Amino acid sequence: MTTERNEPWREALRKSMKAKERTDIPRVKMPELAPDVRSRNFEEVNRGLTAEQALQEAKRCLDCPDAPCMAGCPVEIDIPTFIKNIERGNFPEAAKTLKATSALPAVCGRVCPQETQCESQCTYLKLKKEAVAIGYLERFAADRLADNDNHNNQSNHKNNSSDIKVAVVGSGPAGLSFAGDMAKLGYTVTVFEALHEIGGVLKYGIPEFRLPNTVVDVEIEHLQHLGVKFEKNCIIGKTLSQSDLDDMGFKGIFVASGAGLPNFMHIPGENLNGVLSSNEYLTRVNLMEARKTEADTPVWLGKRVAVIGGGNTAMDSVRVARRLGAEQAIIVYRRSEEEMPARVEEVKHAKEEGIIFLNLYNPIEYIGDEQGRVKAMVLQKMTLGEPDASGRRSPVPIEGATETIEVDEVIVSVGVSPNPLIPSAFKGLEVSRKGTIVVNQDTLQTDLQTVFAGGDIVRGGATVILAMGDGRRAAAAMHKKLAANQ
């Protein structure tokens, strides 16, 4: 007979047996397009989980009482709850949980580095096992919502818009996240976008084989359903000034104009035809349809293309070049592969698609032909020295060790700087030495009382999810300030 005294023991045993069953389930593998197929088109590489795969992966969650995964999520998604809803087969409720704190779950499920954020805190890693595939499950739940075409029915947050108007400068992840939260709080929100498409870096910076535009459009439609208004082809600082926004009655402004100014290395030959930034290259291809022969702003379809850099943008650029017909698509990176900031998955995909990696090389000169077009580059062989401020070992040139290789296009992807337009147009903003807007780190408020800022214009270049986290924090802080003034 079971007694009250031994019942806790039995419960503990039951839970331990359940945990053992869960930990024996292998992590799901994301289905992918075959490399020889995908390297010739722009279809999405990762194909998404089936319902059966998602249910199986959700069963792996250990129901950790302290939910360590949530500590790694900048937008504070209730990860255990959305995963449990998937395990129960309640996919709409899982999506509803995601939407409660994330304006862009289908985007984040595709491009966020979960391996260094939520999944890096998973208890499975302490057990020397693979983390729960939180990103895959996030994408699954968000996509099921879109596939069922019922996302509007799930959006129960819409309030009657108040008379308080707030403006958002830029429609990238920080701006969209901010707009979503402020709309849920009842504000009248208008997002001003300089380009002809809404989405910012999500549209112009990330190729469709990683993030289809249709996915971004669905998320934007959700925001429109919440009441967010969008104004395209409007450059704040040019089309409209700060005083114009004040005259239009906006009581708060969130600056999320990004970091769209490309960095270069300032080496000989950098002004040759055929040498361009990854920003220009990806924007032309992703947003201006440059891969079409009749495009208004075409790109050179290089056959021997070198991309300088080792981040996700470099991987995107070199994989685009491959899809545009490059016979040799090369990554040139001055450190080793272990130091590459790109996601491990992106490096894996690039290798599968035939990308050549020249690690521990750094360009020191580009050589042109008689017509002024790049035809070759001189590479300096590097070795790794002592760690730098970031903790990575610093690349050191090997004296006299150079190599010249033929190229007909070079795409430079060595970082970006903040867009200087807003800092120069908004009088009184404090700007750092690097051109970023200085904010209160807790509230993201600038030294102008009605102006807040976040994302790359503050960080100088970061991930989608960190920018979204900034948007949420700024929305909470602005709401507190505006509510106090009522």
C-alpha positions as CSV (number, residue, x, y, z in Angstrom):
1,M,0.0,0.0,0.0
2,T,1.3,3.5,-0.9
3,T,1.9,5.7,2.1
4,E,2.1,9.4,2.2
5,R,5.7,9.2,3.4
6,N,7.0,7.2,0.5
7,E,4.9,9.1,-2.2
8,P,7.6,11.8,-2.8
9,W,10.2,9.0,-3.4
10,R,7.9,7.4,-6.0
11,E,7.3,10.7,-7.7
12,A,11.0,11.4,-7.9
13,L,11.6,8.0,-9.4
14,R,8.8,8.5,-11.9
15,K,10.3,11.8,-13.0
16,S,13.8,10.4,-13.2
17,M,12.5,7.6,-15.4
18,K,10.7,10.1,-17.6
19,A,13.8,12.2,-17.9
20,K,15.8,9.1,-18.9
21,E,13.4,8.4,-21.6
22,R,13.6,12.0,-22.9
23,T,17.4,12.1,-22.9
24,D,17.6,8.9,-25.0
25,I,15.7,10.7,-27.8
26,P,18.3,12.0,-30.4
27,R,18.1,15.6,-31.6
28,V,16.2,16.0,-34.8
29,K,18.0,16.7,-38.0
30,M,16.7,19.6,-40.1
31,P,15.8,18.5,-43.7
32,E,17.8,20.4,-46.3
33,L,17.9,20.8,-50.0
34,A,20.7,18.8,-51.6
35,P,23.8,21.0,-52.2
36,D,24.0,20.3,-55.9
37,V,20.4,21.5,-56.2
38,R,20.4,24.5,-53.9
39,S,23.7,25.9,-55.1
40,R,22.0,26.7,-58.4
41,N,18.9,28.4,-57.0
42,F,17.7,30.7,-54.3
43,E,15.2,28.3,-52.7
44,E,15.4,28.1,-48.9
45,V,18.0,25.5,-47.8
46,N,16.5,24.5,-44.5
47,R,13.1,22.9,-45.3
48,G,11.5,23.0,-41.8
49,L,10.4,20.2,-39.5
50,T,7.4,17.9,-40.1
51,A,4.8,17.7,-37.4
52,E,6.1,14.3,-36.4
53,Q,9.7,15.6,-36.1
54,A,8.5,18.6,-34.0
55,L,6.5,16.5,-31.6
56,Q,9.5,14.2,-31.2
57,E,11.9,17.0,-30.6
58,A,9.5,18.7,-28.1
59,K,9.5,15.5,-26.1
60,R,13.2,16.0,-25.4
61,C,12.5,19.1,-23.2
62,L,13.4,18.2,-19.6
63,D,11.0,20.7,-17.9
64,C,13.9,22.3,-16.1
65,P,12.3,24.2,-13.1
66,D,14.6,27.2,-13.5
67,A,14.3,27.3,-17.4
68,P,18.0,28.2,-18.1
69,C,17.2,28.5,-21.8
70,M,15.2,31.7,-21.2
71,A,18.2,33.4,-19.7
72,G,19.8,33.2,-23.2
73,C,16.8,34.9,-25.0
74,P,17.1,38.6,-25.5
75,V,13.3,39.0,-26.1
76,E,12.4,36.7,-23.2
77,I,10.3,34.1,-25.0
78,D,8.6,31.7,-22.6
79,I,10.5,28.8,-24.2
80,P,9.3,25.9,-22.0
81,T,5.7,26.9,-22.5
82,F,5.8,27.1,-26.3
83,I,7.7,23.8,-26.4
84,K,5.2,22.1,-24.1
85,N,2.4,23.3,-26.3
86,I,4.1,21.7,-29.3
87,E,4.5,18.5,-27.4
88,R,0.7,18.5,-26.6
89,G,0.0,19.1,-30.3
90,N,-1.4,22.5,-29.6
91,F,0.5,24.4,-32.3
92,P,-1.7,27.5,-32.4
93,E,-1.1,28.0,-28.6
94,A,2.6,27.5,-29.1
95,A,2.6,30.3,-31.8
96,K,0.6,32.5,-29.5
97,T,3.2,32.1,-26.8
98,L,5.9,33.1,-29.2
99,K,4.0,36.1,-30.5
100,A,3.4,37.4,-26.9
101,T,7.0,38.6,-26.7
102,S,8.5,38.2,-30.2
103,A,7.4,40.3,-33.2
104,L,9.3,38.0,-35.6
105,P,9.3,34.4,-34.5
106,A,9.4,32.9,-38.1
107,V,12.4,35.2,-38.8
108,C,14.2,34.4,-35.5
109,G,13.7,30.7,-36.0
110,R,15.7,30.9,-39.2
111,V,18.5,33.4,-38.6
112,C,19.1,33.8,-34.9
113,P,22.2,32.1,-33.5
114,Q,20.4,29.9,-31.0
115,E,23.5,27.9,-30.5
116,T,25.1,30.8,-28.7
117,Q,21.9,32.0,-27.0
118,C,19.0,30.0,-25.7
119,E,20.4,26.6,-26.8
120,S,23.8,27.4,-25.2
121,Q,22.0,27.3,-21.8
122,C,20.2,24.0,-22.3
123,T,20.7,21.4,-19.6
124,Y,21.5,18.8,-22.2
125,L,24.9,20.3,-22.7
126,K,25.8,19.5,-19.1
127,L,24.8,15.9,-19.9
128,K,27.2,16.0,-22.9
129,K,24.3,15.7,-25.3
130,E,22.9,18.0,-28.0
131,A,20.7,20.9,-26.9
132,V,17.0,20.9,-27.6
133,A,16.5,22.4,-31.1
134,I,14.7,25.5,-29.8
135,G,15.3,27.4,-33.0
136,Y,13.8,24.6,-35.2
137,L,10.8,24.4,-33.0
138,E,10.3,28.2,-33.0
139,R,10.3,28.2,-36.8
140,F,7.9,25.2,-36.9
141,A,5.3,26.9,-34.6
142,A,5.5,30.2,-36.4
143,D,5.3,28.6,-39.9
144,R,2.3,26.5,-38.9
145,L,0.5,29.6,-37.9
146,A,1.3,31.2,-41.3
147,D,0.5,28.0,-43.2
148,N,-3.0,27.8,-41.6
149,D,-3.6,31.5,-42.6
150,N,-5.0,32.2,-39.1
151,H,-2.4,34.5,-37.7
152,N,-4.9,37.3,-37.6
153,N,-7.2,35.2,-35.4
154,Q,-4.3,34.6,-33.0
155,S,-3.6,38.3,-32.6
156,N,-5.7,39.3,-29.7
157,H,-3.4,42.1,-28.5
158,K,-4.8,44.8,-30.7
159,N,-6.0,47.7,-28.6
160,N,-7.9,50.8,-29.7
161,S,-5.2,53.2,-30.7
162,S,-4.8,56.1,-28.4
163,D,-4.1,59.7,-29.4
164,I,-0.5,59.3,-28.5
165,K,1.6,58.9,-31.6
166,V,5.1,57.4,-31.7
167,A,7.5,57.3,-34.7
168,V,10.0,54.6,-35.6
169,V,12.9,55.4,-37.9
170,G,13.8,52.2,-39.8
171,S,11.9,49.0,-40.4
172,G,14.6,46.5,-39.5
173,P,14.3,44.0,-36.5
174,A,14.8,46.7,-33.8
175,G,12.2,49.0,-35.3
176,L,9.7,46.2,-36.0
177,S,10.0,44.8,-32.5
178,F,9.5,48.2,-30.9
179,A,6.5,48.9,-33.2
180,G,4.9,45.6,-32.2
181,D,5.2,46.2,-28.5
182,M,4.0,49.8,-28.7
183,A,1.0,48.9,-30.8
184,K,0.0,46.2,-28.3
185,L,0.2,48.9,-25.6
186,G,-2.3,51.0,-27.6
187,Y,-0.1,53.7,-29.2
188,T,-0.5,54.9,-32.7
189,V,2.7,53.7,-34.4
190,T,4.2,54.9,-37.7
191,V,7.3,53.3,-39.1
192,F,9.3,55.3,-41.6
193,E,11.5,53.3,-44.0
194,A,14.0,54.9,-46.4
195,L,13.8,52.1,-49.0
196,H,10.9,50.8,-51.1
197,E,10.5,47.6,-49.2
198,I,9.7,47.1,-45.5
199,G,12.0,44.9,-43.5
200,G,15.4,46.7,-43.4
201,V,18.3,44.3,-43.2
202,L,15.9,41.3,-43.2
203,K,15.0,42.2,-46.8
204,Y,18.2,43.7,-48.2
205,G,20.9,41.9,-46.2
206,I,19.8,38.3,-45.9
207,P,19.4,36.1,-49.0
208,E,16.2,34.3,-49.7
209,F,17.9,30.9,-49.4
210,R,18.2,31.7,-45.7
211,L,15.2,34.0,-45.1
212,P,12.5,34.1,-47.8
213,N,10.9,37.5,-48.3
214,T,7.5,35.9,-48.0
215,V,8.3,35.0,-44.4
216,V,9.2,38.6,-43.6
217,D,6.0,39.8,-45.3
218,V,3.8,37.6,-43.1
219,E,5.4,39.0,-40.0
220,I,4.9,42.6,-41.3
221,E,1.2,41.8,-42.1
222,H,0.8,40.7,-38.5
223,L,2.1,44.1,-37.3
224,Q,-0.2,45.9,-39.7
225,H,-3.1,43.9,-38.2
226,L,-2.0,45.3,-34.8
227,G,-2.4,48.8,-36.3
228,V,1.2,49.7,-37.2
229,K,1.4,52.0,-40.2
230,F,4.3,52.0,-42.6
231,E,5.7,54.8,-44.7
232,K,8.1,53.8,-47.4
233,N,10.6,55.9,-49.5
234,C,10.9,58.3,-46.6
235,I,14.3,59.3,-45.3
236,I,14.2,60.8,-41.9
237,G,16.8,63.5,-41.9
238,K,16.1,64.3,-45.5
239,T,12.5,63.8,-46.5
240,L,11.3,64.6,-43.0
241,S,13.3,66.4,-40.3
242,Q,13.2,66.0,-36.6
243,S,11.1,69.2,-36.3
244,D,8.7,67.8,-39.0
245,L,8.1,64.8,-36.8
246,D,7.5,67.0,-33.8
247,D,5.1,69.1,-35.8
248,M,3.2,66.0,-36.9
249,G,2.5,65.3,-33.2
250,F,4.8,62.4,-32.5
251,K,5.4,62.3,-28.7
252,G,8.3,59.7,-28.9
253,I,10.8,58.7,-31.6
254,F,12.7,55.4,-31.7
255,V,15.7,55.5,-33.9
256,A,16.5,52.1,-35.5
257,S,18.3,53.2,-38.6
258,G,20.9,50.5,-38.5
259,A,24.6,50.3,-39.5
260,G,24.5,50.5,-43.3
261,L,27.9,52.2,-43.9
262,P,30.3,49.6,-45.2
263,N,33.9,49.4,-44.0
264,F,36.8,48.9,-46.3
265,M,40.5,48.0,-45.7
266,H,42.1,51.0,-47.5
267,I,44.6,48.9,-49.5
268,P,45.9,49.6,-53.0
269,G,43.4,48.8,-55.8
270,E,40.3,49.0,-53.7
271,N,38.8,51.5,-56.1
272,L,39.1,49.2,-59.1
273,N,35.9,48.1,-60.9
274,G,34.8,44.8,-59.5
275,V,35.6,45.6,-55.9
276,L,32.5,46.3,-53.9
277,S,31.1,46.0,-50.4
278,S,28.9,43.1,-49.3
279,N,26.2,45.7,-48.4
280,E,26.0,46.9,-52.0
281,Y,26.2,43.4,-53.4
282,L,23.5,41.9,-51.3
283,T,21.2,44.9,-51.5
284,R,21.4,44.8,-55.3
285,V,20.7,41.1,-55.4
286,N,18.2,40.8,-52.6
287,L,16.2,44.0,-53.0
288,M,16.8,45.1,-56.6
289,E,16.6,41.8,-58.4
290,A,20.1,42.3,-59.8
291,R,20.4,38.6,-60.6
292,K,18.0,39.2,-63.5
293,T,19.6,40.1,-66.8
294,E,17.1,43.0,-67.3
295,A,17.7,44.5,-63.8
296,D,18.1,48.3,-63.5
297,T,21.0,47.9,-61.1
298,P,22.8,44.7,-62.3
299,V,25.8,43.2,-60.6
300,W,28.9,41.7,-62.4
301,L,28.5,38.0,-62.6
302,G,32.0,37.0,-61.6
303,K,33.5,33.6,-62.4
304,R,36.3,33.9,-59.9
305,V,34.8,35.7,-56.9
306,A,36.6,36.3,-53.6
307,V,34.8,37.4,-50.5
308,I,36.9,39.0,-47.7
309,G,35.6,38.3,-44.2
310,G,34.4,35.5,-42.0
311,G,31.0,36.5,-40.7
312,N,27.5,35.6,-41.7
313,T,27.4,38.4,-44.2
314,A,30.5,37.1,-45.9
315,M,28.9,33.6,-46.0
316,D,25.8,35.1,-47.5
317,S,27.8,36.9,-50.1
318,V,29.9,34.0,-51.2
319,R,27.0,31.7,-51.4
320,V,25.1,34.2,-53.5
321,A,28.1,34.4,-55.9
322,R,28.0,30.7,-56.2
323,R,24.3,30.7,-57.1
324,L,25.0,33.5,-59.7
325,G,27.4,31.2,-61.6
326,A,30.8,31.7,-60.0
327,E,33.0,28.8,-60.9
328,Q,35.3,29.6,-58.0
329,A,33.8,31.2,-54.9
330,I,36.3,31.9,-52.2
331,I,36.3,33.0,-48.6
332,V,39.4,34.9,-47.6
333,Y,39.7,35.2,-43.8
334,R,42.7,36.4,-41.8
335,R,42.1,34.1,-38.9
336,S,41.5,30.3,-38.7
337,E,38.1,28.7,-39.1
338,E,37.8,28.3,-35.3
339,E,37.8,32.1,-35.0
340,M,35.2,32.7,-37.6
341,P,32.2,34.7,-36.2
342,A,29.8,33.1,-38.8
343,R,27.4,30.5,-37.6
344,V,28.7,26.9,-37.7
345,E,25.6,26.0,-39.8
346,E,26.4,28.7,-42.4
347,V,30.1,27.5,-42.7
348,K,28.8,23.9,-43.1
349,H,26.4,24.9,-45.8
350,A,29.0,26.9,-47.7
351,K,31.4,24.0,-47.7
352,E,28.8,21.6,-49.0
353,E,28.1,24.1,-51.8
354,G,31.7,24.0,-53.0
355,I,32.9,27.2,-51.4
356,I,36.7,27.4,-51.1
357,F,38.1,28.6,-47.7
358,L,41.4,30.4,-47.6
359,N,42.0,30.8,-43.9
360,L,44.9,32.7,-42.4
361,Y,45.2,34.9,-45.5
362,N,44.6,38.6,-45.8
363,P,44.5,40.8,-49.0
364,I,47.1,43.5,-49.2
365,E,46.6,44.7,-52.8
366,Y,44.2,44.3,-55.7
367,I,45.6,44.4,-59.2
368,G,43.7,45.7,-62.2
369,D,43.8,45.2,-66.0
370,E,44.1,47.8,-68.7
371,Q,40.4,48.7,-68.4
372,G,40.6,49.3,-64.7
373,R,38.9,46.1,-63.6
374,V,40.3,43.8,-60.9
375,K,42.0,40.8,-62.2
376,A,44.1,39.5,-59.3
377,M,44.8,40.0,-55.6
378,V,47.9,39.7,-53.5
379,L,47.4,37.8,-50.3
380,Q,49.5,37.9,-47.2
381,K,49.9,34.7,-45.3
382,M,49.1,35.0,-41.6
383,T,49.7,33.1,-38.4
384,L,47.9,33.5,-35.0
385,G,49.6,35.4,-32.2
386,E,48.3,36.5,-28.8
387,P,44.6,37.0,-28.1
388,D,43.2,40.5,-28.8
389,A,40.6,42.4,-26.7
390,S,37.8,40.1,-28.0
391,G,39.6,37.0,-26.7
392,R,40.5,35.8,-30.2
393,R,44.1,35.2,-31.2
394,S,45.4,38.1,-33.3
395,P,46.4,37.4,-36.9
396,V,50.1,38.2,-37.5
397,P,51.7,38.5,-41.0
398,I,54.4,36.0,-41.9
399,E,57.2,38.1,-43.3
400,G,57.8,37.5,-47.0
401,A,54.9,35.0,-47.4
402,T,52.6,36.3,-50.1
403,E,50.6,34.7,-52.9
404,T,48.8,36.2,-55.9
405,I,45.6,34.6,-57.2
406,E,43.4,35.5,-60.1
407,V,39.9,37.1,-59.4
408,D,37.4,39.0,-61.4
409,E,35.2,40.2,-58.5
410,V,36.0,41.0,-54.9
411,I,33.3,41.5,-52.3
412,V,34.5,43.2,-49.1
413,S,32.7,42.1,-45.9
414,V,34.8,43.4,-43.0
415,G,32.1,45.1,-41.0
416,V,29.9,48.1,-41.0
417,S,29.6,51.5,-39.3
418,P,26.4,53.2,-38.2
419,N,24.3,55.2,-40.6
420,P,25.5,58.8,-40.0
421,L,22.3,60.5,-41.2
422,I,20.3,60.6,-38.0
423,P,23.2,61.5,-35.7
424,S,23.9,64.5,-38.0
425,A,20.3,65.5,-38.5
426,F,19.1,65.3,-34.9
427,K,20.7,68.2,-33.2
428,G,21.9,67.5,-29.7
429,L,22.4,63.7,-29.9
430,E,25.5,62.5,-28.2
431,V,27.5,60.3,-30.6
432,S,30.4,58.0,-29.8
433,R,33.8,58.0,-31.4
434,K,32.6,55.1,-33.6
435,G,29.5,57.0,-34.7
436,T,27.0,55.1,-32.6
437,I,24.3,57.0,-30.8
438,V,24.9,57.1,-27.0
439,V,22.0,55.9,-24.9
440,N,21.2,55.1,-21.3
441,Q,22.0,51.3,-21.2
442,D,18.9,50.5,-19.1
443,T,16.3,52.6,-21.0
444,L,17.9,53.2,-24.4
445,Q,16.9,56.8,-24.0
446,T,19.2,59.4,-25.7
447,D,20.1,62.7,-24.2
448,L,17.1,64.1,-26.2
449,Q,14.1,63.4,-23.9
450,T,11.7,62.2,-26.6
451,V,14.3,60.2,-28.6
452,F,15.2,56.5,-27.9
453,A,17.5,54.4,-30.0
454,G,18.5,50.7,-30.4
455,G,19.9,48.1,-32.7
456,D,22.9,48.6,-34.9
457,I,22.8,52.4,-34.7
458,V,23.7,51.9,-31.0
459,R,25.6,48.6,-31.1
460,G,27.5,49.2,-34.3
461,G,26.6,45.8,-35.8
462,A,24.9,42.9,-34.0
463,T,22.4,40.0,-34.4
464,V,18.7,40.2,-35.3
465,I,17.7,39.0,-31.9
466,L,19.8,41.5,-30.0
467,A,18.3,44.3,-32.1
468,M,14.8,42.9,-31.3
469,G,15.7,42.9,-27.6
470,D,16.6,46.5,-27.9
471,G,13.3,47.3,-29.5
472,R,11.4,45.6,-26.6
473,R,13.4,47.4,-23.9
474,A,13.0,50.8,-25.6
475,A,9.2,50.2,-25.9
476,A,8.9,49.4,-22.2
477,A,10.9,52.4,-21.2
478,M,9.1,54.9,-23.6
479,H,5.8,53.6,-22.4
480,K,6.7,54.2,-18.8
481,K,7.9,57.7,-19.6
482,L,4.8,58.6,-21.7
483,A,2.4,57.1,-19.2
484,A,4.0,59.1,-16.5
485,N,3.4,62.3,-18.4
486,Q,-0.4,61.7,-18.9
